[in-house]
C-alpha cells in the first residue's frame, strides 16, 4: 500500500492506518448525529407545545439588552452608570383567569394524591380554590412591588384582549425574585438596565437623563445617544407554559456595549461651583443663575452649573423648565463685560493710543440719544475707563471704528455664533449685521446692549484676553490641546487690556469683592437691565461678572450670571463677583496653581478654605 506521500506501507501499517481512519470517521458521525439530533429537537419538536410534567414548553428568541456606556468626568469619576434591573409585565388574558394548563396540572396532582379520578364537582371546587389562590397572590405581588392595592386587579377587570402590559419598570432584582417565587401564570420578567447618576443635582443639567427605555432625553445623554447606547443582542431560550424562561439554549448575537464618554468636567470644581451658585441665588432671592469655568489654555469646560437644578434620579412632578441648561442655552445681553473687547479692538486697529485720555463729562450726545455714566468721571485714561466702567468713553471709541471692523471683532469673538460645544440646543445669541447699524446702535453695542450671548459664549470670548489674544474653541470632552484656536487680538494689546482689567478688582474699582487671596485677578462687571415686551424693565437686572486668574498667566476663566436678584443688591460687583471669588479660589487650589501675588499670602495661609 502507498500512503499520500508516495511511500510504501507494510501490511501492519496499512491495517493500523485503516483502523484509525475508521475510528475518526465513526467519531465524527457520532458528533454529527448529536448535533443533528439537537437541531431537530430545537427546530422541530420544541417549536411545538410539548407536555413535560403537565407544562407546555417551547423555544423562543429574546432580545438581550446592551450595556449603556458610562459618562465620566476627566478624572474617571462616574457621572452616569447603568446597573442591571428587572421589569415586570403581565399577560392580562392569562393572569385574570385560571388557565387550562394550570387547571390540568392541579387535577393531575390531585389524581396522584387521591389515586382516583376527580368528579365534575371536585373539578369545579378545585378551579374555585385556584382562582382564590391566584387572587391572593396578585394582592401579594402588589404589596411586593409597592403598588396601590387593587391596581393590578382593576387592570384585569377591563374588558380587553391585551396580552402584554408593563406593571413596573426597572426594579431591584431581589424584589423581582420574590415576585417570581409566587409562580403566577401570566406574569413575566425582562432584564434591563437602570441609569443612575451619582452626582445627582450637581451635574444634572450637563449629563441629562434617559427615559424608561434607556434612551437619552436631555443633556449629553441625548447628545451622545448613538455613542452611548450600544447594540442589543439576542438569544434562544426555552419557556415554560407560564412563559417563564427556564433555560438558555444558545446565543444568537452578542450585545455590543455602548462606549464610555469622558468629559472635560472636573467634578471637584463642578461641585464647588454648584454649591456657591446655589447659595448666591438663594441669598439674593434670584430667579435663576448660571456659572461656567473654562480652562484658559485649551478651552475645556471644567464646570457648568445652573440654578434651579433637579435630581435626575427622581424626576416625578418636575417642570420641564428645570431641565434647561441655562449655561449653554439661555442668552442675555452681556452689558459692560464686553468693554475690554472694545478697548482691545480700538488699540489693535489703531483707533486709540495706549496713553490717550477721554473727556466724559458724565454724558455723551449721539444723534437724538444720550449715553450716560453713573457719575461724571471727567478726564479718563484707558485703565480708568474699565475701572469705572464708563459708557461714555467706550461709546466714543466705538464711533471711531468702522462698523465692519467693529462687527468683525465681535464676530471673531463668537458673538452671534454657537460656541460649538456639541451640547443639544446650544444657544447662539444674536449680533445685528453692521449694515443695519446707526451711530447709537454702535454706541450701545460698546457697553453690551443690542447683542446677546450665553454664559458659555461669553466665557469663550474671554479666553482671547486670557491667552494673549488667542481665542479658544470650547469642548465638553477631555482633550490635550485646542487645534481650532485662532488669534483675535495681538498679544501685546491683550496683555495691556488684561493689566487694565486688574484695576477693576481694586478697592476703588467696581469689583473689589472678586479678589482672590494670593492671586492677581482681572475681570469686568456687568449690571444689565432686562428687556421686556415694551422695552427695558425697571428694577429688573442681570448681574454679571467675567474674570480670569492668575492675571500674570491665566489658567481659568469664570463667568457668573445671576438673573433678577431681588433681595436688595443687584450690581454685578456685589452679587456675582463674590461667587466668582469663592469658586476661583477653590478651583485654583484644586488644580494646584501657584499663587502670583505674594503680598496677600499671609491672608491665604491663615484664613480661607473652600
C-alpha positions in Angstrom: 0.0 0.0 0.0 1.3 3.5 -0.8 0.4 6.5 1.5 -0.3 10.0 0.3 3.4 10.9 0.4 4.1 8.2 -2.2 5.8 5.9 0.3 5.1 2.1 0.6 3.4 0.9 3.8 3.8 -2.6 5.3 0.5 -4.7 5.7 0.6 -4.0 9.5 1.0 -0.2 9.0 -1.8 -0.3 6.4 -4.1 -2.1 8.9 -3.3 0.4 11.6 -3.9 3.4 9.3 -7.3 1.9 8.1 -8.3 1.3 11.8 -7.5 4.9 12.8 -9.4 6.3 9.8 -12.5 4.2 10.7 -12.3 5.4 14.3 -12.1 9.1 13.3 -14.9 8.7 10.7 -17.0 6.9 13.3 -16.4 9.6 16.0 -17.3 12.4 13.5 -20.5 10.6 12.6 -21.5 10.3 16.3 -20.8 14.0 16.8 -22.8 15.0 13.8 -25.6 12.7 15.0 -25.7 14.5 18.3 -25.7 18.0 16.6 -28.4 16.9 14.1 -30.5 15.5 16.9 -30.2 18.6 19.0 -31.1 20.7 15.9 -34.1 18.6 15.2 -35.1 18.8 18.9 -34.9 22.6 18.8 -36.2 23.3 15.3 -39.0 20.7 15.1 -40.2 19.3 18.4 -39.6 22.4 20.7 -41.4 24.7 18.3 -44.5 22.7 19.1 -46.0 22.6 22.6 -44.7 19.6 24.4 -46.1 18.2 27.6 -43.5 17.8 30.3 -44.9 17.0 33.7 -48.0 19.0 32.9 -46.2 22.0 31.5 -46.2 23.3 27.9 -42.6 24.2 26.8 -41.4 26.0 23.6 -38.4 27.7 22.1 -38.4 31.5 21.9 -36.0 34.2 20.8 -35.5 37.1 23.1 -33.6 40.4 23.0 -30.5 40.8 25.2 -30.1 44.5 26.3 -26.8 46.2 25.7 -24.9 47.9 28.5 -25.1 51.7 28.0 -21.7 53.4 28.2 -20.7 55.3 31.3 -20.3 59.1 31.4 -17.2 60.0 33.5 -15.5 63.3 34.5 -11.9 64.0 33.4 -10.6 62.1 36.5 -12.7 59.0 35.9 -15.4 59.8 38.4 -18.7 58.3 37.3 -21.5 60.7 36.4 -23.8 58.2 34.8 -23.7 54.4 35.2 -26.1 51.5 34.4 -27.0 48.7 36.7 -28.9 45.5 35.8 -32.6 45.5 36.9 -35.8 43.7 36.2 -39.1 44.9 34.7 -42.3 43.0 35.5 -45.0 42.6 32.9 -48.3 40.7 32.7 -50.4 38.9 30.2 -53.9 40.0 31.4 -55.6 37.3 29.4 -53.7 34.6 31.3 -53.5 36.4 34.7 -57.2 37.2 35.1 -58.3 33.6 35.0 -57.1 30.1 35.9 -55.8 28.8 32.6 -56.4 25.3 31.2 -52.8 24.4 31.8 -52.9 25.4 35.4 -56.2 23.5 36.0 -54.8 20.4 34.2 -51.6 20.4 36.3 -53.6 20.8 39.5 -56.1 18.0 38.5 -53.2 15.6 37.8 -51.6 16.4 41.2 -55.0 15.7 42.9 -55.3 12.4 41.0 -51.9 11.3 42.1 -52.7 12.2 45.6 -56.2 10.6 45.7 -55.5 7.7 43.4 -58.8 8.3 41.6 -60.3 10.5 39.0 -62.0 13.7 40.0 -65.7 14.2 39.7 -67.0 17.3 37.9 -68.0 18.8 41.3 -64.5 18.3 42.6 -63.1 19.9 39.5 -65.3 22.9 40.0 -64.2 23.3 43.6 -60.6 22.9 42.6 -60.9 25.6 40.0 -62.5 28.0 42.6 -59.7 27.3 45.0 -57.1 28.0 42.3 -58.8 31.3 41.4 -58.8 32.4 45.1 -55.1 31.5 45.5 -54.3 33.4 42.3 -56.2 36.5 43.5 -54.4 36.3 46.9 -51.0 36.1 45.1 -51.9 39.1 42.9 -52.5 41.1 46.1 -49.2 39.8 47.5 -47.5 40.9 44.2 -48.9 44.4 44.5 -47.5 44.6 48.0 -44.1 43.4 47.0 -44.0 45.9 44.1 -45.2 48.8 46.3 -48.3 49.3 44.1 -51.6 50.7 45.3 -54.0 47.9 46.4 -56.2 46.8 43.6 -54.2 48.4 40.8 -53.5 45.1 39.0 -56.9 43.7 39.8 -58.5 46.8 38.3 -56.4 46.4 35.2 -57.6 42.8 34.9 -61.3 43.8 35.2 -61.0 45.9 32.0 -62.8 44.2 29.1 -59.9 44.0 26.7 -57.8 41.4 24.9 -54.4 42.7 25.9 -51.6 40.1 26.1 -48.9 42.4 27.3 -48.6 45.3 29.8 -45.8 46.5 32.0 -46.6 46.7 35.7 -43.3 48.1 36.9 -40.1 49.0 35.2 -36.5 48.8 36.5 -36.9 47.4 39.9 -34.4 45.8 42.3 -33.6 42.2 41.0 -34.1 40.9 44.6 -37.7 42.2 44.6 -38.3 40.6 41.2 -37.1 37.2 42.6 -39.7 37.4 45.4 -42.4 38.0 42.7 -41.1 35.1 40.7 -41.4 32.9 43.7 -45.2 33.4 43.6 -45.2 31.4 40.3 -48.1 33.3 38.8 -49.1 32.3 35.3 -49.3 35.4 33.2 -46.5 37.3 34.9 -43.2 37.7 33.1 -39.9 39.4 33.7 -37.5 41.3 31.5 -33.8 42.1 32.2 -33.0 45.7 31.6 -30.6 48.4 32.8 -31.4 51.3 35.0 -29.4 54.5 34.7 -28.1 56.0 37.9 -26.5 59.5 38.4 -24.1 59.5 41.4 -23.6 63.3 41.2 -27.4 64.0 41.4 -28.3 67.6 41.1 -24.7 68.8 40.8 -24.2 67.7 37.2 -27.8 67.1 36.2 -28.1 69.9 33.6 -24.9 68.7 31.9 -25.4 65.0 31.9 -29.1 64.9 31.4 -31.0 61.6 31.7 -32.6 58.7 29.9 -36.2 57.5 29.7 -37.6 54.2 30.8 -36.4 52.6 27.5 -32.8 53.8 28.3 -32.9 56.4 25.5 -31.2 59.8 26.2 -33.8 62.6 26.7 -31.8 65.6 27.9 -28.2 66.8 28.1 -25.2 64.8 27.0 -27.3 61.6 27.4 -29.3 62.8 24.4 -26.4 64.5 22.5 -24.3 61.4 22.5 -27.1 58.8 22.3 -25.5 56.9 19.3 -22.2 56.6 21.1 -23.6 55.5 24.5 -26.5 53.2 23.6 -24.7 50.1 22.3 -26.3 47.4 20.1 -28.7 44.8 21.6 -28.1 41.1 21.1 -30.4 38.1 21.0 -30.5 34.6 22.3 -32.7 31.5 22.0 -34.4 30.3 25.2 -36.9 27.7 26.4 -40.0 29.0 28.1 -42.5 27.0 30.2 -46.3 27.2 30.0 -46.2 30.3 32.1 -43.8 31.9 29.5 -41.0 32.0 32.1 -37.5 31.4 30.8 -36.3 28.1 32.3 -33.2 27.5 30.1 -30.8 29.4 27.9 -30.2 27.4 24.7 -27.8 29.4 22.7 -26.6 33.0 22.0 -27.6 34.2 18.5 -25.9 37.6 18.6 -23.8 39.0 21.5 -24.8 42.5 22.6 -22.3 45.2 21.9 -21.9 47.6 24.9 -22.0 51.3 24.3 -18.8 53.4 24.5 -17.9 55.4 27.5 -17.9 59.2 27.4 -15.1 61.1 29.1 -15.9 64.7 29.8 -13.7 67.7 30.3 -15.6 68.4 33.6 -13.7 68.3 36.8 -16.3 67.1 39.3 -14.5 68.7 42.2 -14.8 72.2 40.6 -18.3 71.3 39.4 -19.4 70.7 43.0 -17.8 73.9 44.2 -19.4 75.9 41.5 -22.8 74.3 42.2 -22.6 75.0 45.9 -21.6 78.6 45.6 -24.1 79.4 42.9 -27.0 77.8 44.8 -26.1 79.8 47.9 -26.0 83.1 46.0 -29.3 82.5 44.1 -30.9 81.7 47.4 -29.3 84.6 49.3 -30.3 87.2 46.7 -33.7 85.7 46.1 -32.9 85.5 42.4 -35.0 83.9 39.6 -32.1 81.8 38.4 -28.3 81.7 37.9 -25.5 80.1 35.9 -21.8 79.7 36.1 -19.1 78.5 33.7 -15.5 77.6 34.3 -13.1 77.3 31.3 -9.5 76.2 31.0 -7.9 79.4 29.6 -5.2 77.4 27.8 -7.3 75.0 25.8 -11.0 75.9 26.1 -12.1 72.8 28.1 -15.2 73.3 30.1 -14.2 72.4 33.7 -17.6 73.3 35.2 -21.0 74.4 34.1 -23.8 74.8 36.6 -27.3 76.2 36.6 -29.9 77.1 39.2 -32.5 75.9 40.0 -31.5 72.3 39.5 -33.1 68.9 39.7 -32.3 65.4 40.8 -32.1 63.1 37.7 -32.6 60.0 39.8 -36.1 61.1 41.0 -37.9 63.2 38.4 -41.6 62.9 39.5 -43.7 66.0 39.2 -40.9 68.2 37.8 -41.4 71.1 35.4 -39.5 70.8 32.1 -38.1 74.3 32.7 -35.9 72.8 35.4 -34.1 70.6 32.8 -32.8 73.6 30.9 -29.0 74.0 31.0 -29.0 77.8 31.2 -25.2 78.0 30.9 -25.5 76.6 27.4 -28.9 77.5 26.1 -30.1 80.8 27.7 -28.9 84.1 26.3 -28.7 87.6 27.8 -27.2 91.0 27.0 -23.7 91.0 28.5 -23.6 94.6 29.5 -20.3 96.1 30.5 -18.4 92.8 30.4 -17.8 93.5 26.7 -15.9 96.8 27.3 -12.5 95.1 27.5 -13.1 93.8 23.9 -13.9 97.4 22.7 -10.6 98.7 24.2 -8.6 95.8 22.7 -10.2 96.3 19.3 -9.6 100.0 19.3 -5.9 99.5 20.3 -5.4 96.8 17.7 -7.0 98.8 14.9 -5.0 102.0 15.8 -8.2 103.9 16.6 -7.0 104.9 20.1 -3.5 105.3 21.6 -2.4 103.4 24.7 -1.8 106.7 26.6 -4.9 108.5 25.3 -7.4 110.2 27.6 -11.1 110.8 27.2 -13.3 113.7 28.3 -16.5 112.2 29.6 -18.5 114.9 31.4 -21.0 112.2 32.5 -22.9 112.2 29.3 -22.4 111.9 25.5 -24.9 113.1 22.8 -25.3 110.6 20.0 -27.8 111.9 17.5 -31.1 112.3 19.3 -30.0 110.0 22.1 -27.8 110.5 25.2 -25.3 108.0 26.6 -24.8 108.4 30.3 -22.4 107.3 33.0 -23.4 106.7 36.7 -21.2 109.7 37.6 -19.2 112.4 35.9 -15.8 110.9 35.8 -14.2 113.8 33.9 -11.0 113.0 32.1 -10.1 109.3 32.0 -7.3 107.2 30.6 -8.0 103.6 29.3 -7.4 101.9 32.6 -9.9 104.2 34.4 -12.4 103.7 31.6 -12.5 100.0 32.6 -12.0 100.6 36.3 -15.1 102.9 36.5 -16.9 101.2 33.6 -17.5 104.4 31.5 -20.3 104.1 28.9 -19.4 107.5 27.5 -15.7 106.7 26.9 -16.3 103.3 25.2 -19.0 104.9 23.0 -16.5 107.4 21.8 -14.1 104.6 21.0 -16.8 102.6 19.1 -17.8 105.6 16.9 -14.1 105.9 15.8 -14.1 102.3 14.5 -15.6 101.5 11.1 -18.8 99.4 11.5 -17.4 96.5 9.5 -14.3 96.3 11.6 -16.1 96.6 14.9 -18.6 94.0 13.9 -15.8 91.7 12.7 -14.1 91.8 16.1 -17.3 90.8 17.9 -18.0 88.1 15.3 -14.5 86.7 15.7 -15.0 86.5 19.4 -18.0 84.3 18.8 -20.9 86.6 19.4 -23.9 85.6 17.3 -22.5 82.2 16.6 -23.0 79.0 18.7 -19.9 78.1 20.8 -19.8 74.6 19.2 -19.6 72.6 22.4 -21.8 69.9 21.0 -24.5 70.4 23.7 -28.0 69.8 22.4 -29.9 73.1 21.9 -26.9 75.3 22.5 -27.7 79.0 22.2 -26.1 81.2 19.5 -27.2 84.6 20.8 -27.5 87.5 18.3 -25.4 90.1 16.7 -27.1 92.6 14.4 -25.5 92.9 10.9 -23.3 96.1 10.8 -25.1 97.3 7.6 -28.2 97.9 9.8 -26.3 99.9 12.5 -26.6 103.6 13.2 -24.3 105.5 15.5 -26.4 104.9 18.5 -26.5 101.2 17.8 -22.7 101.2 17.6 -22.5 103.1 20.9 -24.9 100.7 22.8 -23.0 97.7 21.4 -19.8 99.0 23.1 -21.4 98.6 26.5 -23.2 95.4 25.8 -26.7 96.2 24.7 -28.1 95.1 21.3 -26.0 91.9 21.4 -26.9 88.7 23.3 -24.8 85.8 24.5 -24.9 82.7 26.6 -22.6 82.4 29.6 -20.6 79.8 27.7 -20.1 82.1 24.7 -19.0 85.0 27.0 -16.5 82.8 28.8 -15.1 81.6 25.5 -14.7 85.2 24.3 -12.7 85.9 27.5 -10.1 83.3 26.5 -8.9 85.8 23.9 -7.9 88.1 26.7 -6.6 85.3 29.0 -4.4 83.6 26.4 -2.7 86.7 25.0 -5.1 87.3 22.1 -5.8 83.6 21.2 -9.5 82.7 21.1 -10.1 79.0 22.0 -12.9 76.7 20.9 -14.8 75.1 23.7 -15.1 71.4 24.5 -17.1 69.3 26.9 -14.8 66.4 26.1 -11.4 65.9 27.6 -8.6 67.0 25.3 -4.9 67.9 25.4 -4.9 70.8 23.0 -7.2 73.1 21.0 -6.5 72.6 17.3 -9.1 75.2 16.4 -7.6 78.1 18.4 -7.2 81.4 16.5 -5.8 84.8 17.1 -8.2 87.7 17.5 -6.0 90.3 19.3 -2.3 91.0 19.2 -0.5 89.5 22.2 0.8 93.0 23.2 -2.6 94.6 23.4 -4.3 91.6 25.0 -1.8 91.8 27.8 -2.3 95.6 28.1 -6.0 95.2 28.5 -5.6 92.4 31.0 -3.5 94.6 33.1 -6.1 97.4 32.9 -8.8 94.9 34.0 -6.8 94.2 37.2 -7.7 97.7 38.3 -11.4 96.7 38.4 -10.6 94.4 41.4 -9.0 97.3 43.4 -10.8 98.8 46.4 -12.0 101.8 44.3 -12.9 99.6 41.3 -16.3 98.1 40.6 -15.5 94.5 41.7 -13.4 94.5 44.9 -15.4 91.5 46.0 -13.9 89.5 43.2 -10.4 89.4 44.7 -8.8 86.1 45.4 -6.2 86.0 48.2 -2.7 85.1 46.9 -3.6 85.7 43.2 -3.8 88.6 40.8 -7.3 88.8 39.2 -8.5 90.6 36.1 -12.2 90.9 35.3 -15.2 93.1 34.5 -18.6 93.6 36.0 -21.9 93.9 34.1 -25.2 95.2 35.5 -27.8 94.8 32.7 -31.3 96.0 32.6 -33.6 93.2 31.4 -35.7 93.7 28.3 -39.4 93.1 28.4 -42.3 93.3 25.9 -42.4 97.1 26.0 -38.7 97.8 26.4 -36.3 97.6 29.3 -37.9 96.9 32.6 -37.2 99.0 35.7 -35.7 97.2 38.7 -35.1 94.0 36.8 -31.4 93.1 36.2 -28.9 90.5 35.1 -25.9 90.7 37.5 -22.8 89.5 35.7 -19.1 89.1 36.3 -16.5 87.7 34.0 -12.9 87.3 35.1 -9.7 85.3 34.9 -6.8 84.3 37.1 -3.9 84.3 37.8 -3.7 87.5 35.8 0.0 87.1 35.2 -0.6 83.8 33.3 -4.3 83.0 33.4 -5.3 79.4 33.9 -9.0 79.8 34.4 -11.9 81.9 33.0 -15.1 82.1 35.0 -18.4 83.8 34.1 -21.2 84.2 36.7 -24.7 85.4 35.8 -27.5 85.8 38.3 -30.9 86.6 36.9 -33.2 89.1 38.8 -31.7 89.3 42.3 -34.4 90.8 44.4 -33.0 90.9 48.0 -31.7 94.5 47.6 -28.3 94.3 45.8 -28.2 93.9 42.0 -24.8 95.2 40.9 -22.6 92.6 39.2 -19.8 93.6 41.5 -21.8 92.9 44.6 -23.9 89.9 43.5 -21.8 87.9 41.1 -18.3 88.9 41.9 -18.3 87.3 45.4 -19.4 84.0 43.7 -16.5 84.3 41.2 -14.1 84.9 44.1 -15.0 81.8 46.0 -15.2 79.4 43.0 -11.9 80.8 41.6 -10.1 80.4 44.9 -11.2 76.9 45.3 -10.6 75.9 41.7 -7.0 77.2 41.7 -6.3 75.3 44.8 -7.8 72.1 43.4 -5.6 72.4 40.3 -2.6 73.4 42.5 -2.0 76.6 40.5 0.9 78.6 42.1 -0.1 82.0 43.6 1.3 85.0 41.8 0.7 87.7 44.4 2.8 87.1 47.5 1.6 90.2 49.2 -1.7 88.6 50.2 -0.2 85.2 51.0 -0.5 85.6 54.8 -4.2 86.1 54.4 -4.4 83.0 52.2 -2.4 80.8 54.7 -4.3 81.9 57.8 -7.8 82.1 56.6 -10.0 80.9 53.9 -10.7 77.4 52.8 -13.4 76.3 50.4 
